[in-house]
């Protein structure tokens, strides 16, 4: 039976001075405080189990975070006595709790999400954008939670918070990221279910807004203005190549001479400049090859097809491209809008949608289909893009 001592007080503990050797202050219920010569005061609980004497350390005395107060020490003492009454070793239990806490830290949602993000084959810029979105909208709510502890209600709270900003498309993307993170955790055996799966259907419907573009009836006037524009203006020449290839504005701006195989009439856009880090092959119609010859006489000394006006070693800015496009289209179209116009006309002209999507370098929405559909349709796209370039020539008449 444990000895019975009078209860300690906080004042008595605070006023206890260090001595040349260790000594103890005893509290009721076999709890004791070790006072070291350094002045450090440590809570201990001596016990006997299976005929062996042992001691469990509860922590340093104090009221600050990371220390153990008198009241907390007494509460832990009672928990230890309960363990002993059931034949359990408190030291082994303490070790198990530490391991569980460590495992929980390793399996926090944020930890798993970052692991998932780093395994993706994205460009650095795209990866950072995803991280920023998660840090803004997801981690403050569930980042600290163990991934097994995240509930459907947690996911819905995240989505509704974003929805309140009238950013439904952002909420849909965030839900997509969360779904993939939980899928990753499922495969790794870290969680048992996916609380994010299908939750975006609870968001309010969003009106789809396409980027500003021209209709097929408005396109002829735009083409006539573009084709009659200054042949020495590299920004306008960039727009011509953009129209002829229907590539993304960023891919046009950053295009380098080394990427073009003019003999084979192919533009090799390297994986590092593509969103999904996959090389993109762009067939070049005859009109684009003629345009390249003209551009080379102006910027052949630069690594870029379209360098800035002041620095030949840097590409033109996106602002320059936007301003020029808006001026030509009378504010009706953005540089990205020609892709929408081109896609619409090609689809309406009965070209295969797979060829068009590949030309636009769109990601296959059906992941299973996308895994197996690696076809470039290069020969078919050559014919299609030559038809497109010839069609534009007809509009210029």
C-alpha positions as CSV (number, residue, x, y, z in Angstrom):
1,X,0.0,0.0,0.0
2,X,1.5,3.4,-1.0
3,X,2.5,5.8,1.8
4,X,0.1,8.7,2.5
5,X,1.7,12.1,2.5
6,X,0.2,15.5,3.0
7,X,-0.6,17.4,-0.2
8,X,2.0,19.7,-1.7
9,X,1.1,23.3,-2.6
10,X,2.3,25.3,-5.6
11,X,3.9,27.8,-3.2
12,X,5.8,25.1,-1.4
13,X,7.1,23.8,-4.8
14,X,8.1,27.2,-6.1
15,X,10.0,28.0,-2.9
16,X,11.9,24.7,-2.8
17,X,15.6,25.5,-3.1
18,X,18.2,23.3,-4.8
19,X,20.7,21.5,-2.5
20,X,24.0,19.8,-3.1
21,X,22.3,16.5,-3.9
22,X,19.0,15.4,-5.4
23,X,16.0,15.3,-3.0
24,X,12.3,14.7,-3.2
25,X,9.1,16.5,-2.2
26,X,6.3,14.0,-1.7
27,X,2.6,14.5,-2.6
28,X,-0.4,12.3,-1.7
29,X,-0.8,9.1,-3.7
30,X,2.9,8.3,-4.1
31,X,3.5,11.2,-6.4
32,X,6.9,12.8,-5.9
33,X,8.9,15.8,-7.2
34,X,12.6,15.4,-7.8
35,X,14.6,18.6,-7.0
36,X,18.0,18.6,-8.7
37,X,21.1,20.6,-7.7
38,X,20.6,22.6,-11.0
39,X,17.2,23.8,-9.7
40,X,15.2,21.7,-12.2
41,X,12.1,20.1,-10.7
42,X,10.8,16.9,-12.2
43,X,7.6,14.9,-11.5
44,X,8.0,11.2,-10.9
45,X,5.8,8.3,-10.0
46,X,7.6,5.2,-8.5
47,X,5.7,1.9,-8.9
48,X,6.0,-1.9,-8.7
49,X,4.8,-4.3,-11.3
50,X,5.4,-8.0,-11.5
51,X,7.7,-7.8,-8.5
52,X,10.0,-5.2,-10.2
53,X,10.5,-1.6,-9.0
54,X,10.3,1.1,-11.7
55,X,9.7,4.8,-12.1
56,X,7.8,6.8,-14.7
57,X,8.8,10.4,-15.4
58,X,5.8,12.8,-15.9
59,X,7.7,15.9,-17.0
60,X,9.2,19.1,-15.6
61,X,7.2,21.2,-13.1
62,X,5.9,24.5,-14.4
63,X,2.8,26.4,-15.7
64,X,4.2,27.1,-19.2
65,X,3.5,25.1,-22.3
66,X,5.5,21.9,-22.3
67,X,5.7,21.8,-18.5
68,X,3.5,19.9,-16.0
69,X,1.6,21.7,-13.3
70,X,0.7,20.3,-9.9
71,X,-2.9,19.6,-11.0
72,X,-1.8,18.0,-14.3
73,X,0.7,15.8,-12.4
74,X,-2.0,14.6,-10.0
75,X,-4.3,13.8,-13.0
76,X,-1.6,11.8,-14.7
77,X,-0.8,10.0,-11.4
78,X,-4.5,8.8,-11.2
79,X,-4.3,7.6,-14.8
80,X,-1.1,5.7,-14.0
81,X,-2.7,4.1,-11.0
82,X,-5.6,3.0,-13.2
83,X,-3.2,1.4,-15.7
84,X,-1.4,-0.5,-12.8
85,X,-4.7,-1.7,-11.5
86,X,-5.3,-3.4,-14.9
87,X,-1.8,-4.9,-14.9
88,X,-0.4,-2.4,-17.6
89,X,3.0,-0.9,-17.5
90,X,2.8,2.9,-17.6
91,X,6.3,3.2,-19.1
92,X,5.3,1.0,-22.1
93,X,2.0,2.9,-22.4
94,X,3.9,6.2,-22.5
95,X,6.2,4.9,-25.2
96,X,3.1,3.7,-27.2
97,X,1.5,7.1,-26.8
98,X,4.7,8.8,-28.1
99,X,4.8,6.5,-31.1
100,X,1.1,7.2,-31.8
101,X,1.7,10.9,-31.6
102,X,4.6,10.6,-34.0
103,X,2.5,8.5,-36.4
104,X,-0.3,11.1,-36.3
105,X,2.2,13.9,-37.1
106,X,3.5,11.9,-40.0
107,X,0.0,11.2,-41.3
108,X,-1.4,14.8,-40.9
109,X,-3.4,15.8,-44.0
110,X,-0.9,18.5,-44.9
111,X,2.0,16.1,-44.7
112,X,0.3,13.6,-47.0
113,X,-0.9,16.3,-49.3
114,X,2.6,17.7,-49.8
115,X,3.9,14.2,-50.4
116,X,1.2,13.7,-53.1
117,X,2.0,17.1,-54.6
118,X,5.8,16.4,-54.8
119,X,5.2,13.1,-56.7
120,X,3.3,14.8,-59.5
121,X,5.0,15.5,-62.9
122,X,4.0,19.1,-63.0
123,X,6.0,22.2,-63.9
124,X,7.4,23.9,-60.8
125,X,5.2,26.9,-61.4
126,X,2.0,24.8,-61.6
127,X,3.1,22.8,-58.5
128,X,3.6,26.1,-56.5
129,X,0.1,27.3,-57.6
130,X,-1.5,24.1,-56.3
131,X,0.5,24.5,-53.0
132,X,-0.7,28.1,-52.7
133,X,-4.3,27.1,-53.2
134,X,-4.1,24.3,-50.6
135,X,-2.3,26.7,-48.1
136,X,-5.0,29.3,-48.6
137,X,-8.2,27.2,-48.5
138,X,-7.5,23.7,-47.2
139,X,-4.6,23.5,-44.7
140,X,-6.1,26.1,-42.2
141,X,-9.1,23.8,-41.8
142,X,-7.8,20.2,-42.0
143,X,-4.0,20.5,-42.5
144,X,-3.3,19.8,-38.8
145,X,-5.7,16.8,-38.7
146,X,-4.7,13.2,-39.1
147,X,-5.9,12.2,-42.5
148,X,-8.1,9.5,-41.0
149,X,-9.9,12.1,-38.9
150,X,-11.0,14.3,-41.8
151,X,-14.8,14.1,-42.3
152,X,-17.2,14.8,-45.2
153,X,-18.4,17.8,-43.2
154,X,-14.8,19.1,-43.1
155,X,-14.6,18.9,-46.9
156,X,-18.0,20.6,-47.3
157,X,-16.9,23.4,-45.0
158,X,-13.9,24.0,-47.2
159,X,-16.0,24.1,-50.4
160,X,-18.7,26.3,-48.9
161,X,-16.1,28.8,-47.7
162,X,-14.7,29.1,-51.2
163,X,-18.3,29.2,-52.7
164,X,-19.1,32.2,-50.5
165,X,-16.4,34.1,-52.5
166,X,-18.3,33.3,-55.7
167,X,-15.4,31.1,-56.8
168,X,-17.2,27.9,-57.6
169,X,-14.7,26.9,-60.2
170,X,-11.9,27.2,-57.6
171,X,-14.0,25.1,-55.2
172,X,-14.4,22.4,-57.8
173,X,-10.6,22.4,-58.4
174,X,-9.9,22.2,-54.7
175,X,-12.3,19.3,-54.3
176,X,-10.5,17.6,-57.2
177,X,-7.1,18.0,-55.5
178,X,-8.5,16.7,-52.2
179,X,-10.1,13.7,-53.9
180,X,-6.7,12.8,-55.5
181,X,-4.9,13.3,-52.1
182,X,-7.3,10.9,-50.4
183,X,-7.0,8.4,-53.3
184,X,-3.2,8.6,-52.8
185,X,-3.6,8.0,-49.1
186,X,-5.9,5.0,-49.8
187,X,-3.3,3.4,-52.1
188,X,-0.6,4.0,-49.5
189,X,-2.7,2.3,-46.8
190,X,-2.9,5.5,-44.7
191,X,-6.7,6.0,-44.7
192,X,-9.8,3.8,-45.3
193,X,-12.1,6.1,-47.2
194,X,-12.3,9.2,-49.4
195,X,-14.5,11.9,-47.8
196,X,-13.9,14.3,-50.8
197,X,-15.2,12.0,-53.5
198,X,-18.1,13.5,-55.4
199,X,-18.6,16.4,-52.9
200,X,-18.4,19.1,-55.6
201,X,-22.0,18.1,-56.7
202,X,-23.2,19.9,-53.6
203,X,-21.9,23.2,-55.0
204,X,-24.2,25.6,-56.7
205,X,-24.3,25.5,-60.4
206,X,-21.9,27.9,-62.2
207,X,-22.4,29.7,-65.4
208,X,-19.6,28.7,-67.8
209,X,-17.8,31.7,-69.2
210,X,-15.5,31.2,-72.1
211,X,-12.6,33.5,-72.8
212,X,-13.4,36.4,-75.1
213,X,-13.3,35.1,-78.6
214,X,-14.6,35.9,-82.1
215,X,-17.4,34.1,-83.9
216,X,-16.8,32.7,-87.4
217,X,-18.6,35.8,-88.8
218,X,-16.3,38.2,-86.9
219,X,-13.1,36.3,-87.8
220,X,-12.7,37.5,-91.4
221,X,-12.4,41.2,-90.5
222,X,-9.8,40.3,-87.8
223,X,-7.8,38.2,-90.2
224,X,-7.7,40.9,-92.9
225,X,-6.4,43.4,-90.3
226,X,-3.8,41.0,-89.0
227,X,-2.5,39.9,-92.4
228,X,-2.2,43.5,-93.6
229,X,-0.4,44.6,-90.4
230,X,3.3,45.7,-90.1
231,X,5.5,42.8,-91.1
232,X,8.4,44.1,-88.9
233,X,6.4,44.2,-85.7
234,X,7.4,41.1,-83.8
235,X,4.3,41.2,-81.5
236,X,2.0,41.1,-84.5
237,X,4.1,38.3,-86.0
238,X,3.7,36.4,-82.7
239,X,-0.1,36.8,-83.1
240,X,0.1,35.4,-86.6
241,X,2.0,32.3,-85.4
242,X,-0.5,32.0,-82.6
243,X,-3.4,32.1,-85.1
244,X,-1.8,29.6,-87.5
245,X,-0.9,27.0,-84.8
246,X,-3.7,27.7,-82.1
247,X,-1.2,27.1,-79.3
248,X,-1.3,28.8,-75.9
249,X,-0.1,32.4,-75.8
250,X,2.7,31.4,-73.3
251,X,4.0,28.7,-75.6
252,X,4.2,31.3,-78.4
253,X,5.9,34.0,-76.3
254,X,8.5,31.6,-75.0
255,X,9.2,29.8,-78.3
256,X,12.9,29.3,-79.0
257,X,14.5,28.7,-82.4
258,X,16.1,25.5,-81.3
259,X,12.6,24.0,-80.9
260,X,11.7,24.2,-84.6
261,X,12.5,21.5,-87.2
262,X,11.7,23.4,-90.3
263,X,12.7,20.6,-92.6
264,X,10.2,18.2,-91.0
265,X,7.7,21.1,-90.4
266,X,7.4,20.3,-86.7
267,X,7.6,22.5,-83.6
268,X,8.8,20.5,-80.5
269,X,7.6,22.2,-77.4
270,X,9.7,20.7,-74.5
271,X,8.0,19.0,-71.6
272,X,9.4,21.5,-69.2
273,X,7.2,24.3,-70.7
274,X,4.0,22.3,-70.8
275,X,1.5,22.1,-67.9
276,X,1.7,18.3,-67.6
277,X,5.4,18.0,-68.4
278,X,4.8,16.2,-71.6
279,X,6.5,17.2,-74.9
280,X,4.0,18.6,-77.4
281,X,4.5,18.2,-81.2
282,X,3.0,21.0,-83.3
283,X,2.7,20.4,-87.1
284,X,3.5,23.5,-89.1
285,X,1.5,24.4,-92.2
286,X,3.3,26.0,-95.2
287,X,2.1,29.4,-94.2
288,X,3.7,29.0,-90.7
289,X,7.1,28.0,-92.3
290,X,7.0,31.1,-94.6
291,X,6.3,33.2,-91.5
292,X,9.3,31.6,-89.7
293,X,11.6,32.7,-92.5
294,X,10.3,36.3,-92.2
295,X,10.7,36.2,-88.4
296,X,14.2,34.8,-88.6
297,X,15.4,37.9,-90.6
298,X,14.3,40.0,-87.6
299,X,15.1,38.0,-84.5
300,X,17.5,35.2,-85.7
301,X,20.2,36.5,-83.4
302,X,18.1,35.9,-80.3
303,X,17.4,32.5,-78.7
304,X,13.7,33.6,-78.8
305,X,11.5,34.0,-81.8
306,X,9.8,37.0,-80.2
307,X,12.3,38.8,-77.9
308,X,11.5,42.0,-76.0
309,X,12.2,45.3,-77.6
310,X,15.0,46.2,-75.1
311,X,16.4,42.8,-74.2
312,X,17.0,40.3,-77.0
313,X,17.7,37.5,-74.5
314,X,14.2,37.8,-72.9
315,X,10.8,37.1,-74.6
316,X,8.1,39.6,-75.2
317,X,5.7,40.1,-72.3
318,X,2.2,38.7,-72.1
319,X,0.9,42.3,-71.7
320,X,2.3,43.2,-75.1
321,X,0.5,40.2,-76.7
322,X,-2.8,41.0,-74.9
323,X,-2.7,44.7,-75.9
324,X,-2.0,43.9,-79.6
325,X,-4.7,41.3,-79.7
326,X,-7.3,43.6,-78.2
327,X,-6.4,46.4,-80.5
328,X,-6.8,44.1,-83.6
329,X,-10.0,42.6,-82.4
330,X,-11.5,45.8,-81.1
331,X,-11.5,44.4,-77.6
332,X,-13.5,41.4,-78.6
333,X,-10.8,38.7,-78.2
334,X,-7.9,37.7,-75.9
335,X,-4.8,35.9,-77.2
336,X,-6.3,32.7,-75.7
337,X,-9.6,33.3,-77.5
338,X,-8.3,32.3,-80.9
339,X,-8.0,28.7,-79.6
340,X,-11.7,28.7,-78.8
341,X,-12.6,30.1,-82.2
342,X,-10.3,27.7,-84.0
343,X,-11.6,24.7,-82.1
344,X,-15.2,25.6,-82.9
345,X,-14.5,26.0,-86.6
346,X,-12.5,22.8,-86.9
347,X,-15.2,20.8,-85.0
348,X,-17.9,22.3,-87.2
349,X,-15.9,21.3,-90.2
350,X,-16.1,17.7,-89.2
351,X,-12.5,17.2,-88.1
352,X,-12.0,14.4,-85.5
353,X,-12.3,15.8,-82.0
354,X,-9.3,13.8,-80.8
355,X,-7.1,15.5,-83.4
356,X,-8.3,18.9,-82.4
357,X,-7.9,18.2,-78.6
358,X,-4.3,16.9,-79.3
359,X,-3.5,20.0,-81.3
360,X,-4.7,22.1,-78.4
361,X,-2.7,20.0,-76.0
362,X,-5.8,19.5,-73.9
363,X,-5.6,16.9,-71.1
364,X,-7.9,13.9,-71.5
365,X,-10.7,14.3,-68.9
366,X,-11.4,10.6,-68.8
367,X,-8.2,9.4,-66.9
368,X,-8.6,5.8,-67.9
369,X,-9.0,6.8,-71.6
370,X,-6.2,9.3,-71.3
371,X,-3.8,6.6,-70.0
372,X,-4.2,4.5,-73.1
373,X,-4.7,7.2,-75.6
374,X,-1.1,8.3,-76.3
375,X,-1.6,8.8,-80.1
376,X,-0.2,12.0,-81.5
377,X,-2.3,11.9,-84.7
378,X,0.5,13.8,-86.3
379,X,-0.2,13.0,-89.9
380,X,-3.9,13.7,-89.4
381,X,-3.1,17.0,-87.6
382,X,-0.7,18.1,-90.4
383,X,-3.6,17.8,-92.9
384,X,-6.0,19.5,-90.5
385,X,-3.7,22.5,-89.7
386,X,-2.9,22.9,-93.4
387,X,-6.7,23.1,-94.0
388,X,-6.9,25.7,-91.2
389,X,-4.1,27.9,-92.7
390,X,-5.7,27.7,-96.1
391,X,-9.1,28.6,-94.6
392,X,-7.5,31.7,-93.0
393,X,-6.0,32.7,-96.4
394,X,-9.5,32.5,-97.9
395,X,-10.8,34.8,-95.2
396,X,-8.1,37.4,-96.1
397,X,-9.4,37.7,-99.7
